[in-house]
Amino acid sequence: MATGTPATALLTKLKIAHTLHPYTHDPRAEAFGDEAADALGVPATQIFKTLIANVDQRLVCGVVPVAGRLDLKQLAAAVGGKRAQMADPAAAARATGYVVGGISPIGQKGRIDVVIDASAQELATIYVSAGKRGLQVELTPADLIAVTQARVAAISAS
């Protein structure tokens, strides 16, 4: 399986320690994060999904555990906004350069603010999409925060 994506290229270029975890993606899968957790045998609290929301007419990237859901009010507050809603999937794909279900918070095409749920900091490593369906990248929360220039806030709800 070819593993080169903008996310993996950026991590390699910046010499950020990471481990790639490919798995066989089922094209019928709808819950991509749950699929990754099951395929890799990793707790759903350690795999984070990348969601793109529209906050006051600008796109923002929220990164939350697969086991939770994105709290849109908290995401808006984290970036100084008032109102948030999930972005149109086609708009998310265009803005990030990634296909839905494989959107990585790393190496996005455009500069989108990234907010990572505070629960990430409780873990030694976390998994996020490496930029395509069927490929996760494992790295430390501190490295993910640094490479994405992310804010950290409580943006996940159970």
N, C-alpha and C positions, 0 to 999 in steps of 0.2 A: 504494500500500500504506500503510495507516495505521500510524504508528510510535509512537503514544503508549502507553507502559507505565509502571508505577510506577518502573522503573529509569531510563527516559529523563526522566521528570518530576522525579525527585530530582536527577539530574545537571544538568538545566536550572535548577532552583531554586537549587542550590548554586553555579551558574556554573562548573562543572567542564568544561574543554575536552574535547570528545569528538566523534567522527564516527560516524554511523550507517551501517551497511552492510547494506541489505536484499538478499535473494536469494530466488529461487523455491524454496520447500521442497517436496520430493517426499514425499507422505504415506506412501510405501512405504519411505522411508529408515529405517534402524534405528540407524546410527551418525551421530548428529546433528552431532557435531564434525567428523568426516571430511567429511560433506556440506558443511558451511560452508566448510571449508578448500578443497575442490575448487571450489565455486561461486564463491568470492571470489578464488581464485588466491593464497592466503596459505599460507605454510609451516605444517604441523601443529604446529610448535614455537612458533608465535606465537599460535595460537588455543587458548584455554584452556576446558576443560569444567568445569561446575559439578556436583559430585556431593554428594549428601547421605548421610551415614553416621550410624549410631547408635553413639555412644561412651558406654559405661556408662549406657545408658538415657536419653541426651539426644542430640538431633540436632545435628550439626556439619556445616558446609559446607566441602568441600575443593575447591580450584580448581587444576587441574593441566593441563599441556599435552595437547592431543588426541593428540600423538605418544606419550605415556606412559600409565601407569595409576596409579591412586591406591594408595599403600602404606598400608593400613589400620593397620598397627602404628605407622608413623611419624605418621599423623594422630592416633591416640589419644595418643601421647607428646606431641605438640605442644600438646594441650589438657589435659595432666595426667591422661589416662585410661589405662585398662589394656587394654580390649578394644573393638574396633570391628568393625562389619559394615555392609554397605550397608543403607540404610534401605528400607523398603517404599516403592515408587513413589507409592502413594496418600498415604502419610503425608508424604512429601517435598513433594508438590503442595499438600496442606492447610497444612503449616507455612510454606511459602514464598509461597503465593498464585500460583504459576506452574505451568504445565503441564510435565510431564516432556518433556525435549527443548527446552525454552525457559526452564529455570530460570536466573535471573540471580543472581549473588551480591549485586547491588545492589537496594535497595528491596524486600527481602523483607517479607512480611506480619508475621512474628514475628521476634523477635531471636534469631538463631542465630549462634553463634560461626563466624567465617570464618577459614580457614587457606589462604593462597596459597603455592603452591610457590615456593621460593627462585629457581628458574630465571627467574621473571618479571622479577626485578630486573636481569637481564642484557640485557633488551630495551628499546628506546626506547619502543615502544608494544606493547600486547597487545590481543587481541580476546576478549571474553566475550559470552555471550548478553545481549541487551538486554531479555529478558523474554518472548520468544515465538519459536516456530520460524520460521526465515527472517529473523531480524534479529540482527545482531551489532553491538556497540558497541566502538569502538577508543578507547583512552585510555592514559595513561601508567601504568605499574605503581604509581608513588607515589600517583597520584590514586585508583586502585582500592583500594589499601591504606587510604588515608585515608577514603574514602567508606564502606567496609565495616568500618572499625575492625578490620582483619584482623591476624592474626599471620602471620609469614612463617617457613616451615620447609621443609626438604627432605622433601616428602611424595609425590614422584613416583618411580615405578620404571619402568624401560624394559620 
